[in-house]
Amino acid sequence: MKIKKLLDLSQTFYHNNPGYMPYELCEINYETLVPKDGYTSERIYMNTHTSTHFDAPFHHFVDGVDAAQYPIDRLVGEAVPIDLFDLPEHSAITAEHLEKYADIVKPGDILLLCTGYGLKRSWSSDYVDNWTFLSVSGANWVVEHGVKGVAIDAMSVGGPKPEDEGGPVHKICLSKGIWYGEELYLPRELLEEKRWNFAFLPLKMERCSGAPGRAIAWTEE
């Protein structure tokens, strides 16, 4: 195998980086420094659902598989980018939007919901409280088409408002063992190909409902 193109689809972590509003801010501080200790190290305090991360079934189900137990083969596979860049802010991604890709999406695929919000990452009200999200009909479409994972570049796959039904959206897929990836960086460059090789490798965190990780996509010659 020779890689033709490789894309890093991950957002960075930094002190007080943007995050889901109910959670405490991410804190990253130096614990040792070269001038004082001869080496540099850091201590991190943050929610496991911070920056680029994935949701395991345990996120919404007390008897669900946790981040450490989740099968790694379901986090690697072929991915289809879904072009949602031109949707207005705070749009619901419905089954109708996804049905346009019905001829491309195959059972076992991973969907990349490219909303453009990953390019807006900041503490703006648009990014942290008005993002585009997956609807209940969209989540049901995912299940019906045998998709094994869904990644989005917005703060969450569920919407920011109570009427967006974020809880049901999470439960529909997580109850079927379908993972969610949130806060990825999904550039327009992904639209140059209909299919990509994809991998999301979260930290192996036992009894955790999610875990931060690195997401990559690549094509081969």
N, CA and C atoms as a LAMMPS dump frame, in Angstrom:
ITEM: TIMESTEP
0
ITEM: NUMBER OF ATOMS
663
ITEM: BOX BOUNDS ff ff ff
-5.0000000000000000e+02 5.0000000000000000e+02
-5.0000000000000000e+02 5.0000000000000000e+02
-5.0000000000000000e+02 5.0000000000000000e+02
ITEM: ATOMS id mol type element x y z
1 1 1 N 0.835 -1.191 0
2 1 2 C 0 0 0
3 1 3 C 0.874 1.248 0
4 2 1 N 0.558 2.177 -0.892
5 2 2 C 1.24 3.46 -0.915
6 2 3 C 0.198 4.56 -0.78
7 3 1 N 0.353 5.394 0.237
8 3 2 C -0.623 6.453 0.491
9 3 3 C -0.452 7.581 -0.521
10 4 1 N -1.555 7.964 -1.123
11 4 2 C -1.558 9.058 -2.096
12 4 3 C -1.787 10.398 -1.406
13 5 1 N -2.778 10.436 -0.535
14 5 2 C -3.093 11.659 0.207
15 5 3 C -3.512 11.281 1.621
16 6 1 N -3.038 12.057 2.592
17 6 2 C -3.339 11.801 3.998
18 6 3 C -3.829 13.094 4.64
19 7 1 N -4.993 13.032 5.284
20 7 2 C -5.567 14.207 5.934
21 7 3 C -5.727 13.969 7.429
22 8 1 N -5.312 14.924 8.214
23 8 2 C -5.544 14.902 9.653
24 8 3 C -6.897 15.584 9.894
25 9 1 N -7.85 14.851 10.433
26 9 2 C -9.203 15.364 10.631
27 9 3 C -9.485 15.692 12.099
28 10 1 N -8.441 16.007 12.838
29 10 2 C -8.56 16.237 14.275
30 10 3 C -8.41 17.717 14.626
31 11 1 N -9.142 18.14 15.648
32 11 2 C -8.955 19.463 16.214
33 11 3 C -7.898 19.391 17.318
34 12 1 N -7.323 20.526 17.648
35 12 2 C -6.292 20.57 18.687
36 12 3 C -6.918 20.704 20.075
37 13 1 N -6.122 20.352 21.067
38 13 2 C -6.473 20.573 22.474
39 13 3 C -5.578 21.699 22.98
40 14 1 N -6.154 22.619 23.731
41 14 2 C -5.336 23.656 24.364
42 14 3 C -6.093 24.225 25.563
43 15 1 N -5.397 24.943 26.401
44 15 2 C -5.99 25.496 27.614
45 15 3 C -7.187 26.374 27.26
46 16 1 N -8.347 26.052 27.843
47 16 2 C -9.586 26.79 27.61
48 16 3 C -10.058 26.712 26.157
49 17 1 N -9.793 25.598 25.487
50 17 2 C -10.285 25.473 24.116
51 17 3 C -11.822 25.422 24.115
52 18 1 N -12.467 25.768 22.987
53 18 2 C -13.93 25.709 22.928
54 18 3 C -14.428 24.321 23.297
55 19 1 N -15.57 24.282 23.975
56 19 2 C -16.121 23.003 24.389
57 19 3 C -17.609 23.1 24.66
58 20 1 N -18.202 21.958 24.898
59 20 2 C -19.631 21.863 25.186
60 20 3 C -19.927 22.625 26.469
61 21 1 N -20.857 23.56 26.413
62 21 2 C -21.061 24.532 27.484
63 21 3 C -21.351 23.946 28.871
64 22 1 N -22.094 22.83 29.011
65 22 2 C -22.314 22.3 30.367
66 22 3 C -21.055 21.774 31.046
67 23 1 N -19.992 21.524 30.282
68 23 2 C -18.775 20.959 30.859
69 23 3 C -17.835 22.061 31.326
70 24 1 N -17.008 21.728 32.307
71 24 2 C -15.98 22.668 32.731
72 24 3 C -14.942 22.831 31.624
73 25 1 N -14.28 23.96 31.62
74 25 2 C -13.288 24.242 30.585
75 25 3 C -12.101 23.292 30.686
76 26 1 N -11.506 23.047 29.541
77 26 2 C -10.284 22.243 29.475
78 26 3 C -9.132 23.036 30.086
79 27 1 N -8.4 22.385 30.98
80 27 2 C -7.24 23.026 31.603
81 27 3 C -5.982 22.22 31.286
82 28 1 N -4.998 22.873 30.741
83 28 2 C -3.701 22.247 30.479
84 28 3 C -2.625 23.159 31.063
85 29 1 N -1.936 22.653 32.048
86 29 2 C -0.92 23.455 32.728
87 29 3 C 0.391 22.682 32.83
88 30 1 N 1.473 23.408 32.9
89 30 2 C 2.779 22.78 33.08
90 30 3 C 2.893 22.209 34.484
91 31 1 N 3.396 20.991 34.574
92 31 2 C 3.676 20.394 35.883
93 31 3 C 5.171 20.439 36.182
94 32 1 N 5.982 20.284 35.156
95 32 2 C 7.427 20.47 35.294
96 32 3 C 7.912 21.291 34.109
97 33 1 N 9.029 21.955 34.289
98 33 2 C 9.618 22.785 33.236
99 33 3 C 11.118 22.542 33.167
100 34 1 N 11.656 22.651 31.982
101 34 2 C 13.088 22.406 31.779
102 34 3 C 13.961 23.262 32.707
103 35 1 N 13.726 24.588 32.828
104 35 2 C 14.61 25.396 33.69
105 35 3 C 14.632 24.938 35.143
106 36 1 N 13.508 24.415 35.634
107 36 2 C 13.411 24.03 37.046
108 36 3 C 13.673 22.54 37.266
109 37 1 N 13.139 21.705 36.367
110 37 2 C 13.148 20.258 36.595
111 37 3 C 14.002 19.462 35.608
112 38 1 N 14.45 20.122 34.552
113 38 2 C 15.263 19.432 33.565
114 38 3 C 14.455 18.798 32.446
115 39 1 N 13.142 18.824 32.547
116 39 2 C 12.255 18.285 31.505
117 39 3 C 10.888 18.958 31.646
118 40 1 N 10.13 18.945 30.566
119 40 2 C 8.806 19.563 30.562
120 40 3 C 7.727 18.49 30.505
121 41 1 N 6.675 18.666 31.324
122 41 2 C 5.497 17.8 31.272
123 41 3 C 4.283 18.641 31.639
124 42 1 N 3.109 18.117 31.284
125 42 2 C 1.88 18.858 31.494
126 42 3 C 0.84 18.01 32.232
127 43 1 N -0.099 18.669 32.882
128 43 2 C -1.238 18 33.519
129 43 3 C -2.504 18.517 32.841
130 44 1 N -3.408 17.578 32.499
131 44 2 C -4.645 17.922 31.806
132 44 3 C -5.844 17.637 32.693
133 45 1 N -6.774 18.579 32.727
134 45 2 C -8.047 18.394 33.421
135 45 3 C -9.146 18.734 32.423
136 46 1 N -9.923 17.734 32.021
137 46 2 C -10.967 18.001 31.026
138 46 3 C -11.979 16.855 31
139 47 1 N -13.14 17.132 30.427
140 47 2 C -14.145 16.116 30.19
141 47 3 C -13.669 15.205 29.063
142 48 1 N -14.059 13.932 29.098
143 48 2 C -13.62 13.006 28.032
144 48 3 C -14.249 13.352 26.687
145 49 1 N -15.31 14.158 26.696
146 49 2 C -15.965 14.583 25.457
147 49 3 C -15.504 16.001 25.107
148 50 1 N -14.221 16.145 24.95
149 50 2 C -13.599 17.433 24.648
150 50 3 C -12.841 17.353 23.341
151 51 1 N -12.934 18.407 22.552
152 51 2 C -12.279 18.479 21.248
153 51 3 C -12.66 17.243 20.419
154 52 1 N -11.794 16.752 19.557
155 52 2 C -12.114 15.59 18.732
156 52 3 C -12.203 14.347 19.616
157 53 1 N -13.384 13.732 19.651
158 53 2 C -13.611 12.59 20.533
159 53 3 C -14.689 11.687 19.937
160 54 1 N -14.869 10.52 20.543
161 54 2 C -15.954 9.652 20.104
162 54 3 C -16.849 9.303 21.281
163 55 1 N -18.108 9.007 20.939
164 55 2 C -19.09 8.577 21.929
165 55 3 C -19.26 7.065 21.826
166 56 1 N -19.09 6.384 22.942
167 56 2 C -19.369 4.953 23.016
168 56 3 C -20.799 4.759 23.535
169 57 1 N -21.392 3.584 23.366
170 57 2 C -22.748 3.346 23.86
171 57 3 C -22.948 3.669 25.343
172 58 1 N -21.899 3.514 26.146
173 58 2 C -21.975 3.805 27.58
174 58 3 C -22.342 5.266 27.856
175 59 1 N -22.197 6.12 26.847
176 59 2 C -22.532 7.536 26.965
177 59 3 C -24.008 7.718 27.344
178 60 1 N -24.867 6.84 26.858
179 60 2 C -26.305 6.955 27.141
180 60 3 C -26.929 5.695 27.732
181 61 1 N -26.129 4.638 27.878
182 61 2 C -26.671 3.376 28.386
183 61 3 C -25.746 2.815 29.463
184 62 1 N -26.28 2.623 30.679
185 62 2 C -25.444 2.193 31.802
186 62 3 C -24.829 0.817 31.579
187 63 1 N -25.459 -0.01 30.745
188 63 2 C -24.898 -1.325 30.457
189 63 3 C -24.252 -1.374 29.073
190 64 1 N -24.016 -0.2 28.489
191 64 2 C -23.42 -0.132 27.16
192 64 3 C -21.923 -0.328 27.174
193 65 1 N -21.375 -0.623 26.027
194 65 2 C -19.927 -0.798 25.87
195 65 3 C -19.229 0.541 26.11
196 66 1 N -18.137 0.501 26.864
197 66 2 C -17.409 1.74 27.143
198 66 3 C -16.323 1.992 26.1
199 67 1 N -15.584 3.075 26.303
200 67 2 C -14.581 3.479 25.319
201 67 3 C -13.473 2.438 25.156
202 68 1 N -13.098 1.77 26.235
203 68 2 C -12.033 0.767 26.155
204 68 3 C -12.498 -0.521 25.495
205 69 1 N -13.768 -0.856 25.691
206 69 2 C -14.307 -2.119 25.167
207 69 3 C -14.765 -2.02 23.717
208 70 1 N -14.964 -0.806 23.236
209 70 2 C -15.561 -0.662 21.91
210 70 3 C -14.657 -1.297 20.849
211 71 1 N -15.214 -2.13 19.957
212 71 2 C -14.4 -2.85 18.96
213 71 3 C -13.659 -1.898 18.023
214 72 1 N -12.362 -2.017 17.989
215 72 2 C -11.549 -1.089 17.213
216 72 3 C -11.782 -1.235 15.707
217 73 1 N -12.213 -2.437 15.257
218 73 2 C -12.448 -2.62 13.833
219 73 3 C -13.633 -1.795 13.343
220 74 1 N -14.506 -1.381 14.256
221 74 2 C -15.639 -0.549 13.859
222 74 3 C -15.26 0.921 13.725
223 75 1 N -14.052 1.259 14.155
224 75 2 C -13.567 2.631 14.072
225 75 3 C -12.675 2.867 12.861
226 76 1 N -12.486 1.815 12.079
227 76 2 C -11.643 1.882 10.882
228 76 3 C -12.448 1.339 9.705
229 77 1 N -12.333 1.982 8.549
230 77 2 C -13.057 1.485 7.38
231 77 3 C -13.127 2.527 6.285
232 78 1 N -14.079 2.36 5.405
233 78 2 C -14.278 3.317 4.322
234 78 3 C -15.293 4.364 4.754
235 79 1 N -15.016 5.61 4.403
236 79 2 C -15.87 6.719 4.816
237 79 3 C -16.36 7.5 3.613
238 80 1 N -17.585 7.989 3.717
239 80 2 C -18.204 8.784 2.667
240 80 3 C -18.431 10.201 3.189
241 81 1 N -17.804 11.217 2.577
242 81 2 C -18.058 12.6 3.001
243 81 3 C -19.42 13.078 2.488
244 82 1 N -20.189 13.669 3.369
245 82 2 C -21.504 14.197 3.036
246 82 3 C -21.406 15.72 2.991
247 83 1 N -21.664 16.298 1.841
248 83 2 C -21.506 17.745 1.642
249 83 3 C -22.706 18.495 2.216
250 84 1 N -22.466 19.135 3.367
251 84 2 C -23.498 19.935 4.032
252 84 3 C -23.007 21.353 4.273
253 85 1 N -21.976 21.738 3.537
254 85 2 C -21.332 23.032 3.755
255 85 3 C -22.275 24.21 3.53
256 86 1 N -23.232 24.057 2.642
257 86 2 C -24.083 25.195 2.291
258 86 3 C -25.375 25.279 3.101
259 87 1 N -25.537 24.393 4.073
260 87 2 C -26.729 24.49 4.914
261 87 3 C -26.654 25.737 5.795
262 88 1 N -27.788 26.374 6.059
263 88 2 C -27.791 27.514 6.991
264 88 3 C -27.374 27.065 8.381
265 89 1 N -26.969 28.018 9.211
266 89 2 C -26.586 27.676 10.579
267 89 3 C -27.769 27.066 11.326
268 90 1 N -27.461 26.214 12.276
269 90 2 C -28.45 25.504 13.08
270 90 3 C -29.473 24.763 12.218
271 91 1 N -28.969 24.021 11.24
272 91 2 C -29.833 23.209 10.389
273 91 3 C -29.887 21.779 10.904
274 92 1 N -31.006 21.13 10.686
275 92 2 C -31.162 19.716 11.012
276 92 3 C -30.812 18.886 9.784
277 93 1 N -29.904 17.942 9.942
278 93 2 C -29.532 17.039 8.854
279 93 3 C -30.54 15.9 8.846
280 94 1 N -31.369 15.863 7.829
281 94 2 C -32.48 14.917 7.788
282 94 3 C -32.179 13.714 6.894
283 95 1 N -33.089 12.775 6.903
284 95 2 C -32.976 11.62 6.009
285 95 3 C -32.937 12.064 4.559
286 96 1 N -33.636 13.138 4.247
287 96 2 C -33.656 13.651 2.873
288 96 3 C -32.265 14.082 2.427
289 97 1 N -31.515 14.718 3.318
290 97 2 C -30.142 15.112 2.98
291 97 3 C -29.279 13.882 2.714
292 98 1 N -29.427 12.859 3.528
293 98 2 C -28.59 11.666 3.419
294 98 3 C -28.994 10.782 2.252
295 99 1 N -30.265 10.811 1.897
296 99 2 C -30.762 9.955 0.824
297 99 3 C -30.094 10.275 -0.511
298 100 1 N -29.578 11.48 -0.66
299 100 2 C -28.864 11.857 -1.885
300 100 3 C -27.605 11.005 -2.079
301 101 1 N -27.149 10.357 -1.014
302 101 2 C -25.929 9.546 -1.063
303 101 3 C -26.246 8.053 -0.964
304 102 1 N -27.492 7.704 -1.132
305 102 2 C -27.91 6.305 -0.96
306 102 3 C -27.207 5.361 -1.928
307 103 1 N -26.863 5.852 -3.113
308 103 2 C -26.197 5 -4.102
309 103 3 C -24.71 4.823 -3.813
310 104 1 N -24.166 5.657 -2.93
311 104 2 C -22.74 5.601 -2.6
312 104 3 C -22.5 4.862 -1.29
313 105 1 N -23.355 5.111 -0.315
314 105 2 C -23.184 4.534 1.028
315 105 3 C -23.505 3.045 1.012
316 106 1 N -22.578 2.266 1.589
317 106 2 C -22.749 0.814 1.688
318 106 3 C -22.793 0.408 3.163
319 107 1 N -23.412 -0.735 3.457
320 107 2 C -23.386 -1.22 4.839
321 107 3 C -21.952 -1.336 5.347
322 108 1 N -21.719 -0.877 6.564
323 108 2 C -20.375 -0.914 7.125
324 108 3 C -19.563 0.333 6.875
325 109 1 N -20.133 1.299 6.148
326 109 2 C -19.437 2.557 5.907
327 109 3 C -19.493 3.465 7.132
328 110 1 N -18.662 4.502 7.091
329 110 2 C -18.652 5.565 8.078
330 110 3 C -19.036 6.854 7.363
331 111 1 N -19.93 7.632 7.95
332 111 2 C -20.338 8.893 7.343
333 111 3 C -19.575 10.056 7.964
334 112 1 N -19.106 10.963 7.119
335 112 2 C -18.447 12.186 7.564
336 112 3 C -19.374 13.35 7.243
337 113 1 N -20.016 13.901 8.263
338 113 2 C -20.976 14.99 8.069
339 113 3 C -20.226 16.318 8.039
340 114 1 N -19.982 16.808 6.835
341 114 2 C -19.159 18.001 6.626
342 114 3 C -20.037 19.245 6.624
343 115 1 N -20.2 19.864 7.785
344 115 2 C -21.085 21.019 7.918
345 115 3 C -20.364 22.351 7.776
346 116 1 N -19.049 22.34 7.882
347 116 2 C -18.281 23.575 7.861
348 116 3 C -18.017 24.149 9.244
349 117 1 N -18.648 23.573 10.274
350 117 2 C -18.458 24.111 11.616
351 117 3 C -17.054 23.865 12.148
352 118 1 N -16.387 22.844 11.664
353 118 2 C -15.017 22.613 12.087
354 118 3 C -14.079 23.727 11.666
355 119 1 N -14.468 24.457 10.614
356 119 2 C -13.661 25.585 10.146
357 119 3 C -13.942 26.846 10.958
358 120 1 N -15.002 26.819 11.752
359 120 2 C -15.408 27.985 12.53
360 120 3 C -14.987 27.895 13.988
361 121 1 N -14.262 26.877 14.351
362 121 2 C -14.008 26.606 15.766
363 121 3 C -13.498 27.835 16.515
364 122 1 N -14.256 28.232 17.526
365 122 2 C -13.94 29.42 18.324
366 122 3 C -14.948 29.466 19.469
367 123 1 N -14.855 30.512 20.27
368 123 2 C -15.849 30.713 21.315
369 123 3 C -17.002 31.578 20.834
370 124 1 N -17.239 31.632 19.529
371 124 2 C -18.381 32.383 19.005
372 124 3 C -19.677 31.674 19.381
373 125 1 N -20.759 32.439 19.507
374 125 2 C -22.056 31.838 19.843
375 125 3 C -22.518 30.888 18.755
376 126 1 N -22.124 31.137 17.52
377 126 2 C -22.499 30.259 16.416
378 126 3 C -21.901 28.87 16.602
379 127 1 N -20.629 28.825 16.978
380 127 2 C -19.965 27.526 17.125
381 127 3 C -20.417 26.775 18.363
382 128 1 N -20.545 27.461 19.482
383 128 2 C -20.802 26.755 20.746
384 128 3 C -22.287 26.611 21.084
385 129 1 N -23.175 27.292 20.342
386 129 2 C -24.581 27.232 20.736
387 129 3 C -25.555 27.278 19.557
388 130 1 N -25.072 27.046 18.329
389 130 2 C -25.976 27.193 17.184
390 130 3 C -25.586 26.286 16.023
391 131 1 N -24.958 25.159 16.325
392 131 2 C -24.389 24.327 15.267
393 131 3 C -25.435 23.502 14.516
394 132 1 N -25.039 23.014 13.356
395 132 2 C -25.853 22.102 12.55
396 132 3 C -25.711 20.69 13.119
397 133 1 N -26.79 19.909 13.064
398 133 2 C -26.838 18.654 13.821
399 133 3 C -27.63 17.589 13.069
400 134 1 N -27.509 16.358 13.521
401 134 2 C -28.252 15.241 12.946
402 134 3 C -29.648 15.186 13.565
403 135 1 N -30.655 14.991 12.734
404 135 2 C -32.036 14.896 13.214
405 135 3 C -32.39 13.449 13.529
406 136 1 N -33.552 13.252 14.124
407 136 2 C -34.038 11.902 14.412
408 136 3 C -34.214 11.121 13.111
409 137 1 N -34.756 11.761 12.088
410 137 2 C -34.927 11.05 10.809
411 137 3 C -33.574 10.695 10.198
412 138 1 N -32.586 11.577 10.376
413 138 2 C -31.249 11.285 9.883
414 138 3 C -30.612 10.124 10.616
415 139 1 N -30.8 10.078 11.927
416 139 2 C -30.254 8.971 12.728
417 139 3 C -30.908 7.654 12.335
418 140 1 N -32.215 7.675 12.101
419 140 2 C -32.901 6.456 11.664
420 140 3 C -32.405 6.001 10.298
421 141 1 N -32.091 6.942 9.424
422 141 2 C -31.542 6.61 8.1
423 141 3 C -30.206 5.883 8.265
424 142 1 N -29.384 6.368 9.179
425 142 2 C -28.079 5.747 9.444
426 142 3 C -28.26 4.285 9.843
427 143 1 N -29.175 4.034 10.749
428 143 2 C -29.433 2.667 11.209
429 143 3 C -29.94 1.799 10.068
430 144 1 N -30.901 2.317 9.312
431 144 2 C -31.519 1.547 8.231
432 144 3 C -30.528 1.176 7.128
433 145 1 N -29.484 1.969 6.951
434 145 2 C -28.513 1.718 5.882
435 145 3 C -27.257 1.007 6.367
436 146 1 N -27.25 0.551 7.608
437 146 2 C -26.154 -0.271 8.09
438 146 3 C -24.836 0.454 8.285
439 147 1 N -24.895 1.764 8.458
440 147 2 C -23.68 2.551 8.71
441 147 3 C -23.123 2.174 10.087
442 148 1 N -21.804 2.098 10.222
443 148 2 C -21.229 1.686 11.517
444 148 3 C -20.69 2.835 12.361
445 149 1 N -20.597 4.025 11.768
446 149 2 C -20.118 5.169 12.524
447 149 3 C -20.463 6.463 11.826
448 150 1 N -20.648 7.514 12.598
449 150 2 C -20.973 8.84 12.063
450 150 3 C -20.092 9.868 12.748
451 151 1 N -19.399 10.671 11.961
452 151 2 C -18.542 11.715 12.514
453 151 3 C -19.008 13.07 11.989
454 152 1 N -18.994 14.057 12.853
455 152 2 C -19.436 15.397 12.5
456 152 3 C -18.387 16.408 12.95
457 153 1 N -18.328 17.538 12.272
458 153 2 C -17.345 18.567 12.619
459 153 3 C -17.917 19.628 13.558
460 154 1 N -19.15 19.456 13.985
461 154 2 C -19.774 20.372 14.927
462 154 3 C -19.529 19.921 16.366
463 155 1 N -19.999 20.718 17.318
464 155 2 C -19.782 20.432 18.73
465 155 3 C -20.341 19.073 19.151
466 156 1 N -21.493 18.721 18.577
467 156 2 C -22.128 17.454 18.907
468 156 3 C -22.988 17.01 17.739
469 157 1 N -23.229 15.707 17.656
470 157 2 C -24.13 15.198 16.631
471 157 3 C -25.561 15.577 16.966
472 158 1 N -25.856 15.775 18.246
473 158 2 C -27.155 16.256 18.682
474 158 3 C -27.176 17.767 18.679
475 159 1 N -28.348 18.339 18.477
476 159 2 C -28.439 19.79 18.383
477 159 3 C -28.312 20.5 19.718
478 160 1 N -28.068 21.824 19.695
479 160 2 C -27.837 22.596 20.922
480 160 3 C -29.104 22.99 21.666
481 161 1 N -30.258 22.899 21.02
482 161 2 C -31.511 23.327 21.641
483 161 3 C -32.328 22.114 22.093
484 162 1 N -33.145 22.257 23.138
485 162 2 C -33.978 21.145 23.605
486 162 3 C -34.862 20.568 22.505
487 163 1 N -35.384 21.422 21.646
488 163 2 C -36.265 20.953 20.572
489 163 3 C -35.525 20.184 19.48
490 164 1 N -34.193 20.176 19.528
491 164 2 C -33.406 19.457 18.516
492 164 3 C -33.34 17.951 18.786
493 165 1 N -33.811 17.525 19.947
494 165 2 C -33.891 16.107 20.304
495 165 3 C -32.533 15.415 20.285
496 166 1 N -31.549 16.088 20.886
497 166 2 C -30.201 15.525 20.924
498 166 3 C -30.114 14.193 21.642
499 167 1 N -30.887 14.04 22.719
500 167 2 C -30.884 12.772 23.45
501 167 3 C -31.358 11.608 22.603
502 168 1 N -32.542 11.705 22.004
503 168 2 C -33.016 10.633 21.126
504 168 3 C -32.081 10.344 19.965
505 169 1 N -31.486 11.386 19.388
506 169 2 C -30.554 11.187 18.267
507 169 3 C -29.375 10.328 18.706
508 170 1 N -28.831 10.614 19.883
509 170 2 C -27.733 9.801 20.398
510 170 3 C -28.177 8.356 20.638
511 171 1 N -29.318 8.196 21.269
512 171 2 C -29.764 6.868 21.66
513 171 3 C -30.1 5.976 20.464
514 172 1 N -30.64 6.561 19.4
515 172 2 C -31.02 5.766 18.23
516 172 3 C -29.83 4.979 17.703
517 173 1 N -28.7 5.642 17.551
518 173 2 C -27.527 4.969 16.983
519 173 3 C -26.713 4.225 18.037
520 174 1 N -26.498 4.842 19.196
521 174 2 C -25.693 4.184 20.221
522 174 3 C -26.336 2.882 20.684
523 175 1 N -27.668 2.815 20.664
524 175 2 C -28.346 1.583 21.068
525 175 3 C -28.085 0.44 20.101
526 176 1 N -27.659 0.783 18.88
527 176 2 C -27.345 -0.221 17.863
528 176 3 C -25.839 -0.466 17.733
529 177 1 N -25.067 0.129 18.65
530 177 2 C -23.614 -0.038 18.606
531 177 3 C -22.919 0.841 17.591
532 178 1 N -23.638 1.813 17.048
533 178 2 C -23.066 2.753 16.074
534 178 3 C -22.415 3.902 16.838
535 179 1 N -21.152 4.164 16.573
536 179 2 C -20.432 5.201 17.302
537 179 3 C -20.616 6.57 16.651
538 180 1 N -20.441 7.583 17.471
539 180 2 C -20.452 8.966 16.994
540 180 3 C -19.086 9.589 17.245
541 181 1 N -18.598 10.333 16.267
542 181 2 C -17.417 11.153 16.434
543 181 3 C -17.842 12.608 16.371
544 182 1 N -17.313 13.417 17.27
545 182 2 C -17.736 14.815 17.345
546 182 3 C -16.528 15.746 17.39
547 183 1 N -16.748 16.954 16.916
548 183 2 C -15.715 17.996 16.843
549 183 3 C -14.499 17.569 16.021
550 184 1 N -14.751 16.971 14.871
551 184 2 C -13.663 16.689 13.945
552 184 3 C -13.377 17.934 13.114
553 185 1 N -12.298 17.889 12.379
554 185 2 C -11.965 18.939 11.41
555 185 3 C -12.164 18.332 10.029
556 186 1 N -13.234 18.749 9.338
557 186 2 C -13.585 18.152 8.051
558 186 3 C -13.532 19.228 6.964
559 187 1 N -12.403 19.342 6.26
560 187 2 C -12.243 20.388 5.246
561 187 3 C -12.949 20.039 3.938
562 188 1 N -13.13 21.047 3.114
563 188 2 C -13.755 20.85 1.799
564 188 3 C -12.945 19.898 0.924
565 189 1 N -11.695 19.76 1.231
566 189 2 C -10.824 18.859 0.48
567 189 3 C -11.364 17.431 0.46
568 190 1 N -12.121 17.073 1.472
569 190 2 C -12.701 15.729 1.515
570 190 3 C -13.654 15.475 0.348
571 191 1 N -14.241 16.521 -0.185
572 191 2 C -15.218 16.368 -1.265
573 191 3 C -14.574 16.02 -2.605
574 192 1 N -13.249 16.047 -2.649
575 192 2 C -12.55 15.697 -3.886
576 192 3 C -12.658 14.21 -4.206
577 193 1 N -12.993 13.404 -3.195
578 193 2 C -13.156 11.961 -3.384
579 193 3 C -14.525 11.535 -2.85
580 194 1 N -15.126 10.538 -3.487
581 194 2 C -16.41 10.03 -3.009
582 194 3 C -16.236 9.105 -1.8
583 195 1 N -15.073 8.458 -1.718
584 195 2 C -14.81 7.529 -0.629
585 195 3 C -13.372 7.702 -0.137
586 196 1 N -13.177 7.562 1.156
587 196 2 C -11.856 7.644 1.768
588 196 3 C -11.65 6.448 2.693
589 197 1 N -10.407 6.073 2.873
590 197 2 C -10.061 5.199 3.988
591 197 3 C -10.044 6.085 5.229
592 198 1 N -10.506 5.54 6.336
593 198 2 C -10.68 6.384 7.531
594 198 3 C -10.359 5.584 8.788
595 199 1 N -9.82 6.276 9.771
596 199 2 C -9.578 5.657 11.084
597 199 3 C -9.753 6.7 12.173
598 200 1 N -10.457 6.297 13.216
599 200 2 C -10.556 7.107 14.429
600 200 3 C -10.008 6.257 15.57
601 201 1 N -8.949 6.716 16.199
602 201 2 C -8.294 5.935 17.244
603 201 3 C -8.377 6.684 18.574
604 202 1 N -9.412 6.372 19.377
605 202 2 C -9.561 7.021 20.679
606 202 3 C -8.65 6.398 21.727
607 203 1 N -8.398 7.134 22.789
608 203 2 C -7.664 6.584 23.914
609 203 3 C -8.463 5.435 24.526
610 204 1 N -7.764 4.437 25.039
611 204 2 C -8.414 3.236 25.586
612 204 3 C -8.761 3.487 27.052
613 205 1 N -9.888 4.181 27.265
614 205 2 C -10.261 4.649 28.591
615 205 3 C -11.366 3.775 29.176
616 206 1 N -11.006 3.006 30.196
617 206 2 C -11.929 2.052 30.803
618 206 3 C -13.014 2.759 31.612
619 207 1 N -14.259 2.254 31.498
620 207 2 C -15.433 2.792 32.18
621 207 3 C -15.658 4.26 31.88
622 208 1 N -15.314 4.657 30.679
623 208 2 C -15.571 6.02 30.215
624 208 3 C -16.552 5.986 29.055
625 209 1 N -17.404 6.993 28.999
626 209 2 C -18.452 7.046 27.981
627 209 3 C -17.965 7.55 26.634
628 210 1 N -16.785 8.09 26.628
629 210 2 C -16.179 8.584 25.394
630 210 3 C -14.698 8.776 25.621
631 211 1 N -14.004 9.167 24.574
632 211 2 C -12.567 9.374 24.705
633 211 3 C -12.071 10.26 23.57
634 212 1 N -11.134 11.147 23.851
635 212 2 C -10.522 11.929 22.787
636 212 3 C -9.665 11.028 21.904
637 213 1 N -9.452 11.453 20.674
638 213 2 C -8.658 10.631 19.769
639 213 3 C -8.202 11.396 18.553
640 214 1 N -7.539 10.672 17.673
641 214 2 C -7.019 11.237 16.412
642 214 3 C -7.768 10.611 15.26
643 215 1 N -8.268 11.442 14.363
644 215 2 C -8.993 10.963 13.192
645 215 3 C -8.188 11.297 11.937
646 216 1 N -8.057 10.314 11.051
647 216 2 C -7.333 10.537 9.792
648 216 3 C -8.11 9.918 8.64
649 217 1 N -7.894 10.452 7.458
650 217 2 C -8.46 9.879 6.234
651 217 3 C -7.353 9.851 5.188
652 218 1 N -7.384 8.83 4.326
653 218 2 C -6.338 8.741 3.311
654 218 3 C -6.857 8.023 2.075
655 219 1 N -6.187 8.296 0.971
656 219 2 C -6.425 7.571 -0.269
657 219 3 C -5.138 6.868 -0.651
658 220 1 N -5.28 5.832 -1.461
659 220 2 C -4.126 5.046 -1.873
660 220 3 C -3.931 5.113 -3.384
661 221 1 N -2.698 4.934 -3.805
662 221 2 C -2.413 4.929 -5.238
663 221 3 C -2.803 3.588 -5.857
